[in-house]
Amino acid sequence: MTGALGPDGAGRGRDRDAEGRARNARPRDGLGRPLPYGSDGVERQPEGVLRAPRETVAEAQALLDAGRPFHAHEVFEDAWKSGPDEERGLWKGLAQLAVGLTHSARGNTTGGARLLRRGAGAVSAWTEEKPGRDRPYGIGVPELVEWAGELAARVERDGQLADAAACAPTLCPGDEGASAGPGAGGVDG
């Protein structure tokens, strides 16, 4: 990648990835905020990774637990963009929930609350489209919807979240998604 400004301050044009697409090469903090070139940041999530749905959920949960909801959003975004069309609403809604948590922790309380509610609405709507979608890949959609509503209200009432990890949701309550039994890889598993 080429940087907009090199270490010596000289301009080098727009940051681009190996395929020539615009991509900011600046390091990022745990909430995805760009840091100055040369700063120590957290490792970025690789983009365009194909994962099994349960791998997506597990990786996103680990990132949420580590206080890195922006990075969890990127994992959900990969599933949204590469998964089956019929699941895009689920993954997009989960990405919106992660971005809502990100904005709330960054201090954008209005945007954070709005995205938490939008994401909750999206995952709820997706589960209601067809019977048997209430726990896709072990994800506790009813619990997530409740978590998002409560957190949105808290953010609007109290302001910026002090700790994204402490406020992170549990995607699979009771770890129902850990089973490798029949249907474990399916939407209803």
N, C-alpha and C positions, 0 to 999 in steps of 0.2 A: 504494500500500500504506500501511496505517496501521501505526505502530510501537507496541510494547508500552510503550516509554518514549520520549517526545520528547526533543529536544535539551535542553530545560529540565528534564528529569527527570519531567515530569508523565505520569501513566499515560494511555494512549490505547487500551487494550484489546489484543486479540490481532491480530498481523500477518495481513493478508489480501491475496490478489492481486485483480486486477481482476474475477475471476469470483466473489469472495467465499470462495474456499477458503483454509483456514489455510496460511500460508507465512511462514516466518521471514524477515524483511527485514534481519536483521543481516548486515553484511558477513562474508565468510569468507576464511580463509587458503587457501593452495595445497592443503592437505590437507582442505579442507572444514570446518574447525573454525570455529564462530562467533566473531567478534570483537565487541568493544563497539560499540554504535551510534556512528556518526561516525568510526570508524576506517577507514583505507584497507585495502581488501581486494582480492582478485583478482576479475576479472569472473566472474560466475556463468554457467554454461551455461544457455541458454534451455531450457525444458522443453517436451516434446511436439512436437519438431521431427521432421518426416518426412524421412528421408534414404535414399538408395539404400544397399544393404548395403556396397558398397565405400567410399562416402563415410563411413559409420559407422566402418568400420575405420580409414580414413585419419585422421579427426578424433580418434578415440580414441588412435591411435598418437601423434599430435602432442601430445596432452595427457599421455600416459604419459611421453613423452620429455622433457616440460617439468616433470616431477615433480608432476603434478596427477592422480593416479589417482582421486581422488574425483570429479573432473569427467569423467574418462573413463567412470567407472561410470554417470554420468547419461546420457551418449551411448549406451552400451550399453542402458541401461534404456529409452530412447526406442524403440530397435529391438525390444526385448523386448515392449514394450506395444503397438506399432503394426504390427509385422510379421506375417507369416503365422503361424498357430497352429503349423504344423509346424517353425518355426524358433525358437520361444520358448525351448526348452531350450538351444540354442546361445547366444543372446544373454543369457539369465539366467546361464548359467555364466560367460560373459565378464565380466558385471557383478560376479559374486561374486569372480572373480580380482582385478578392480580394487579392490574393497572390501577384500579380503584384504591387498593391497599397502598400501592406505590405513591400515588398522588397524595393520599392522606398522610403518609409518613414524610413526604417532602414539604408539606405545609399548604398544599392546594386543597383546602377542605371542601370547597364547593364542587370542584371537579372530582375529587375523591369520592364524596358521597354520591354524586350523580352516577359515576361509573360503577360503584358498588351496587346501586339499585338497578342499573341497566344490565349488568352481568347477571344479577339474581333473576331478573325478568327473563333473560335469554335462556338460562339453564332451566328455569321452571317451565317456560314455554316449550322448550325442546322435549322435556320429559312428558308433557301433556299431549304431545302430538300423536303418540302411539302408546297403547297399554304396555306395561312391563318395562318402562324406561325409568323407573324411580331410583334405581341404584346402578347406573351404567358403570361398569368396571369397578364396582364397589364404592363409587363416589356417593356420598350421602347428600343428594340434592336438597331434600327438605332441610337438613341441618345447615347446608351452605346458604340457602335462601334466608333462613333465620339469622345466621351469623352476619350476613351482609346487611340486612335491615338494621340489626342492633348496632353494628359498627358504623353504618352511615349516620344513624341518629346520634351516636356518641361523638363522632367527628364534627357534626354540625353543632352540637352542644358545647363540646370541650375544646375543639380546635385540633391542631396538629398532633399526630400520634408520636409518642416519644420512642417507641420501639416496635418496629414492624414485625419482628419475630414473635414478640409477646402477644401480638394481635392476630397472628396468622391463623387461618382456619385449619381444621383437620379434614382433609378431603375424604378419607375413608374411615369414618368413625367405627371403632371396634375392629378395625383392620379386616373388614369383610373381604377386601380386595386381595388379600394375600393368598387365598386359596388357589391351587393350581388344578383343581378338580374340573369336572365337566363344565363347559361353558365359561371357564375362567377367562378366556380371551374374547368372549362375545360381549355385546352391549348389555345383555341381561345378566352377565356373569357376575 
